[in-house]
């Protein structure tokens, strides 16, 4: 008994010693959540040059926290110079300080096994030919860069599902890469990546129910959900008249994906300008971030939501801080089931809310030729979907809480401490 007691005491002491060492270890990164509430699925961007650690970040490494043994991440070369400048990962954040640690790995097997939770793709036909603005024959191939051909228009059967697509494990989106330039929604029945299997027949069979889900939205001549436009003559006009358009897949990662589209010579009312659009989505999120860069100041950019007789307009009952929204909810999906859609905008940019025959609109003033807004769709049939209006309003309020409380990144100087 004494021997057993001695061994047990020894094991406890060793475990306690390692636990004490771990708890005493200085974190490599602190992410401060200034909200009074815990926040879920927060995308965190770290600037590699600011990380002060003895860990060699040029070799395989692990990110961990007290609650997550392994946190999936991706490296990003934001300026295309061949060197990684940023690390992206997604984590739930408790109120206050959230500590994260780096450690090197013997190989990259763990990294290769990260589950892919976002995707962005652009797929066009090759091996065929153009005939009267339609592409005949050929096979779809995924590409990262496209200057939209002059022959291309709507229903040319050249771009798979008519434009680039992006998705998270919650929802998928696309926009029409032609004169329509409007955003559409893919409702998902699964939490895996699906866009690679959509529209392979070259037609629009994705409007029909499939095991992965379906296109659940009718856009027509409206703003759909969060499409880019200008408010002119008391109506919203999409980006429908340009000299040329280039689309690029910037990120197609496990936790974040991003698409860049450059519209050259956009005729926006009385102005002509170049416009860059960056659409991005992160793991666990329904939100798409839309960041716009303009080559010149113009009176406004507007965006908004389709008007649907089956859905009701929702606006906040009170000021929620820096960010606000317009939203609708009802049986407005093509499958005739419940769908909530929303646009989130920064109140400092707001000129006015408005509406025309087709849309609910927010008219926004770019700040120093830059504008950021978000949009999101919640389908009742998605895994863990929003089933009713009250649940949708709860989602809107949670999203506002997150947007109003961007995480604060603290880079401790740990080189001298280890």
C-alpha positions in Angstrom: 0.0 0.0 0.0 2.8 2.4 0.9 4.4 1.6 -2.5 1.2 2.3 -4.4 0.7 5.5 -2.4 4.2 6.6 -3.2 3.7 5.9 -7.0 0.4 7.7 -7.0 1.9 10.7 -5.2 4.8 10.7 -7.6 2.5 10.6 -10.7 0.4 13.4 -9.2 3.4 15.5 -8.6 4.7 15.1 -12.1 1.3 15.9 -13.6 1.0 18.9 -11.3 4.5 20.1 -12.3 3.8 19.9 -16.0 0.4 21.6 -15.5 2.0 24.3 -13.5 4.7 24.8 -16.2 2.0 25.1 -18.9 -0.2 27.4 -16.9 2.9 29.6 -16.2 3.9 29.7 -19.9 3.5 33.2 -21.4 1.0 33.3 -24.3 2.4 34.1 -27.8 -0.8 36.0 -28.6 -3.6 37.5 -26.6 -6.9 38.2 -28.2 -9.0 40.6 -26.1 -12.8 40.4 -26.4 -14.1 43.7 -25.1 -17.7 42.6 -25.4 -19.6 41.6 -22.2 -20.7 38.5 -24.0 -18.8 35.5 -25.4 -18.4 35.6 -29.2 -18.5 32.6 -31.5 -16.6 31.9 -34.6 -14.5 35.0 -34.6 -12.0 35.4 -37.5 -8.6 36.5 -36.2 -5.9 37.8 -38.4 -2.3 37.9 -37.0 0.5 39.9 -38.6 3.5 37.6 -38.7 6.0 40.3 -38.4 4.5 41.4 -35.1 4.7 38.0 -33.5 7.6 37.8 -31.0 8.2 34.1 -30.3 11.1 31.7 -30.3 9.0 29.3 -32.3 10.2 29.0 -35.9 7.1 30.0 -37.9 8.8 29.0 -41.2 8.5 25.4 -40.1 5.2 23.4 -39.4 3.6 24.8 -36.2 0.5 24.4 -34.1 -1.7 27.0 -32.6 -3.5 26.0 -29.4 -5.4 27.5 -26.5 -6.6 26.3 -23.1 -9.9 25.2 -24.6 -8.8 24.1 -28.1 -6.0 21.5 -28.3 -5.5 22.3 -32.0 -6.8 25.3 -33.9 -6.9 25.1 -37.7 -5.3 28.0 -39.5 -4.1 29.2 -42.8 -1.2 31.3 -44.0 -1.7 34.2 -46.4 0.5 36.1 -48.8 -1.5 39.2 -49.0 0.7 41.2 -51.3 1.7 38.4 -53.6 5.5 38.6 -53.0 6.0 34.9 -52.2 6.2 35.5 -48.4 3.5 34.8 -45.9 2.5 38.0 -44.0 -0.6 36.8 -42.1 -2.1 33.9 -40.2 -5.9 33.5 -40.1 -7.7 31.3 -37.6 -11.2 31.1 -36.1 -12.0 30.7 -32.5 -14.7 31.3 -29.9 -13.8 34.1 -27.5 -14.7 34.4 -23.9 -15.0 37.9 -22.4 -11.6 39.4 -21.6 -8.2 37.9 -22.5 -8.0 34.8 -24.7 -4.5 33.3 -24.8 -3.0 31.4 -27.7 0.2 29.5 -27.9 2.5 28.4 -30.7 4.6 25.1 -30.8 6.6 23.5 -33.6 5.6 20.2 -35.1 7.8 17.4 -36.5 5.9 17.4 -39.8 2.9 19.0 -41.5 0.6 16.0 -41.3 -1.6 17.7 -38.7 -1.9 20.8 -40.9 -2.9 18.8 -44.0 -5.7 17.2 -42.0 -7.4 20.5 -41.2 -11.0 20.3 -42.2 -11.8 22.6 -45.1 -14.6 24.9 -43.9 -14.6 27.6 -46.6 -14.2 27.7 -50.3 -14.0 30.1 -53.2 -13.9 29.1 -56.9 -14.2 30.3 -60.4 -14.7 27.8 -63.2 -14.9 28.4 -66.9 -15.1 26.2 -70.0 -12.1 25.5 -72.2 -11.8 23.4 -75.4 -14.9 24.8 -77.0 -15.7 27.9 -79.0 -17.8 31.1 -79.0 -20.8 31.3 -81.3 -23.1 34.3 -81.1 -22.2 35.1 -77.5 -22.7 31.5 -76.3 -19.9 29.1 -75.6 -20.3 25.8 -77.4 -18.7 22.6 -76.2 -15.7 22.3 -73.9 -15.2 21.3 -70.3 -15.1 23.3 -67.0 -11.8 24.0 -65.4 -11.2 25.9 -62.2 -9.0 29.0 -62.6 -7.8 31.8 -60.3 -7.8 34.7 -62.7 -10.2 35.7 -65.5 -10.6 38.8 -67.7 -14.2 38.4 -68.6 -14.4 37.9 -72.4 -16.1 40.6 -74.5 -18.4 37.9 -75.9 -19.7 36.9 -72.4 -23.1 37.9 -71.2 -25.9 36.3 -69.2 -26.6 32.7 -70.0 -23.5 32.3 -72.2 -22.9 28.8 -70.6 -19.2 29.8 -70.3 -18.9 30.3 -66.5 -20.1 27.5 -64.2 -23.2 28.7 -62.3 -22.6 32.0 -64.1 -20.0 33.5 -61.8 -17.6 32.9 -58.9 -18.9 31.1 -55.8 -17.9 31.2 -52.2 -19.1 29.3 -49.2 -18.7 28.4 -45.5 -19.9 25.3 -43.7 -23.2 27.2 -43.2 -24.2 28.7 -46.6 -23.0 29.4 -50.1 -23.2 32.4 -52.4 -22.5 33.4 -56.0 -22.7 36.5 -58.1 -23.4 36.9 -61.8 -20.2 37.9 -63.5 -21.9 39.8 -66.3 -24.0 43.0 -66.7 -26.3 41.8 -63.8 -23.6 41.8 -61.1 -26.1 40.6 -58.4 -25.6 38.2 -55.5 -27.5 35.0 -55.1 -27.8 32.3 -52.4 -27.1 28.6 -52.3 -28.9 26.9 -49.3 -26.9 24.0 -47.9 -28.2 20.8 -46.3 -24.7 19.8 -45.2 -21.7 21.4 -43.5 -19.1 20.2 -46.1 -17.9 22.0 -49.2 -20.3 21.6 -52.1 -19.7 24.2 -54.8 -17.2 22.0 -56.7 -20.2 19.7 -57.6 -22.6 22.5 -58.6 -23.5 23.3 -62.2 -21.2 20.7 -63.8 -23.9 19.9 -66.4 -23.5 23.5 -67.7 -27.2 24.3 -67.0 -29.2 25.5 -64.0 -30.1 22.1 -62.4 -28.9 23.6 -59.1 -32.4 25.2 -58.9 -33.7 21.7 -58.1 -33.4 20.0 -54.8 -30.2 17.9 -54.4 -28.6 16.1 -51.5 -26.3 19.1 -50.9 -29.1 21.7 -51.1 -30.1 24.1 -53.9 -30.2 27.6 -55.2 -32.9 29.1 -53.0 -33.1 32.7 -54.2 -34.7 34.6 -57.0 -32.8 37.7 -57.9 -34.2 39.0 -61.2 -33.6 42.7 -61.6 -33.3 43.4 -57.9 -30.3 43.8 -55.5 -30.9 40.3 -54.4 -28.8 40.2 -51.2 -26.1 42.9 -50.7 -25.4 43.6 -54.4 -23.3 46.7 -55.3 -25.2 49.6 -56.8 -25.6 53.4 -56.9 -28.6 55.4 -55.8 -29.7 57.6 -58.7 -33.0 59.0 -59.8 -34.7 57.5 -56.7 -33.7 53.9 -57.6 -30.9 51.5 -57.1 -28.8 50.8 -60.2 -26.4 47.8 -60.2 -22.9 47.8 -61.7 -24.3 47.1 -65.1 -22.1 49.2 -67.5 -18.3 48.8 -67.5 -15.4 48.8 -69.9 -14.0 45.5 -68.6 -14.0 43.2 -65.6 -11.3 41.0 -64.0 -12.1 38.5 -61.3 -9.5 36.7 -59.1 -9.6 34.1 -56.4 -7.3 35.5 -53.7 -7.9 32.9 -50.9 -9.4 29.4 -51.0 -8.5 28.3 -47.5 -9.6 26.1 -44.6 -10.9 29.0 -42.5 -11.2 32.0 -44.9 -11.8 32.5 -48.6 -11.8 35.7 -50.7 -12.7 36.9 -54.2 -11.4 40.1 -55.8 -13.3 41.7 -58.7 -12.1 44.8 -60.5 -14.6 46.8 -62.6 -12.9 49.2 -65.0 -14.7 52.2 -66.3 -17.9 51.7 -64.3 -20.5 54.2 -65.5 -22.1 55.1 -62.1 -24.6 57.8 -62.8 -22.8 60.9 -63.9 -19.4 59.5 -62.9 -17.0 57.0 -64.5 -14.6 55.2 -62.2 -12.8 51.9 -61.4 -14.1 49.8 -58.5 -12.5 47.0 -56.6 -14.7 44.5 -54.7 -13.4 42.1 -52.1 -15.9 39.4 -51.0 -14.8 37.2 -48.1 -16.3 34.5 -45.8 -14.9 32.7 -42.8 -15.5 29.3 -41.1 -18.7 28.9 -39.1 -20.2 32.2 -40.5 -23.1 33.1 -42.7 -21.7 36.6 -43.1 -20.0 37.8 -46.3 -17.8 40.8 -45.9 -17.9 43.2 -48.8 -15.0 45.7 -49.0 -15.1 48.3 -51.8 -12.2 50.5 -53.0 -13.1 53.3 -55.4 -10.7 55.2 -57.7 -12.6 58.5 -57.1 -15.1 60.0 -54.7 -18.7 59.6 -55.8 -21.9 60.7 -54.1 -22.9 57.3 -52.8 -22.8 53.5 -52.9 -26.0 51.7 -52.2 -26.9 48.1 -51.4 -29.9 46.3 -50.1 -32.4 43.5 -50.3 -35.1 42.2 -52.6 -38.6 43.1 -51.7 -40.7 39.9 -51.4 -44.4 39.8 -50.6 -43.8 36.7 -48.5 -41.3 38.4 -46.3 -41.5 41.3 -43.8 -39.0 44.1 -43.2 -37.0 44.1 -40.0 -35.0 47.0 -38.6 -33.6 47.5 -35.1 -35.9 48.9 -32.5 -33.0 51.0 -31.0 -29.5 52.2 -31.9 -27.2 49.2 -31.5 -23.9 51.2 -31.7 -21.6 51.5 -34.6 -23.3 48.9 -36.7 -26.9 48.4 -37.8 -28.9 46.4 -40.3 -31.9 46.1 -42.5 -33.3 42.5 -42.9 -36.3 40.6 -44.1 -37.7 37.2 -43.0 -40.4 34.9 -44.4 -41.2 32.1 -46.8 -39.2 33.8 -49.5 -37.0 30.9 -50.6 -37.5 29.2 -54.0 -38.4 26.1 -52.0 -41.1 28.1 -50.3 -39.6 27.8 -46.8 -38.3 30.3 -44.3 -35.3 32.5 -45.3 -33.9 35.5 -43.5 -31.6 37.9 -45.3 -29.8 40.9 -44.0 -27.4 43.7 -44.9 -25.2 45.1 -42.0 -23.8 48.6 -42.4 -21.7 51.1 -40.4 -23.9 54.0 -39.2 -21.0 56.5 -39.9 -21.5 55.8 -43.6 -25.3 56.0 -43.6 -26.8 58.7 -45.8 -30.3 57.3 -45.6 -32.5 54.2 -45.8 -34.8 54.1 -48.8 -36.7 51.8 -51.1 -37.7 51.6 -54.7 -40.2 49.3 -56.5 -37.9 46.3 -56.2 -35.7 46.8 -53.2 -35.1 47.9 -49.6 -32.0 50.1 -49.8 -29.3 51.6 -47.6 -27.6 54.5 -49.2 -24.0 54.9 -48.0 -21.2 57.4 -48.2 -17.7 55.9 -48.8 -15.1 57.0 -46.4 -11.9 58.2 -48.2 -13.0 56.2 -51.3 -13.5 53.0 -49.2 -16.6 51.2 -47.9 -17.2 48.1 -45.9 -20.5 46.3 -45.4 -21.7 42.7 -44.7 -24.6 40.5 -45.8 -25.9 37.2 -44.6 -28.6 34.6 -45.4 -30.2 32.2 -42.9 -32.1 29.2 -44.3 -34.3 27.1 -42.1 -33.1 23.8 -43.6 -29.4 24.4 -43.1 -27.8 22.3 -40.3 -28.8 24.1 -37.1 -30.8 26.5 -39.2 -32.9 29.5 -38.1 -36.5 28.3 -37.9 -38.5 31.4 -37.2 -38.5 35.2 -37.0 -37.5 35.3 -33.3 -34.5 33.1 -33.9 -33.5 35.2 -36.9 -33.7 38.4 -34.8 -31.5 36.8 -32.2 -29.0 36.0 -34.9 -29.1 39.6 -36.1 -28.4 40.9 -32.6 -25.6 38.4 -32.0 -24.0 39.5 -35.3 -24.3 43.2 -34.3 -22.6 42.4 -31.0 -19.7 40.8 -32.9 -19.4 43.7 -35.4 -19.5 46.3 -32.6 -16.7 44.4 -30.7 -13.9 43.7 -33.1 -11.2 41.7 -31.2 -8.1 43.5 -30.0 -4.8 41.7 -30.8 -2.0 41.9 -28.3 1.5 40.8 -29.3 3.6 40.0 -26.2 7.4 40.1 -26.5 8.2 36.5 -25.6 11.6 36.1 -27.2 13.4 37.1 -24.0 11.1 35.1 -21.7 11.7 31.6 -23.1 
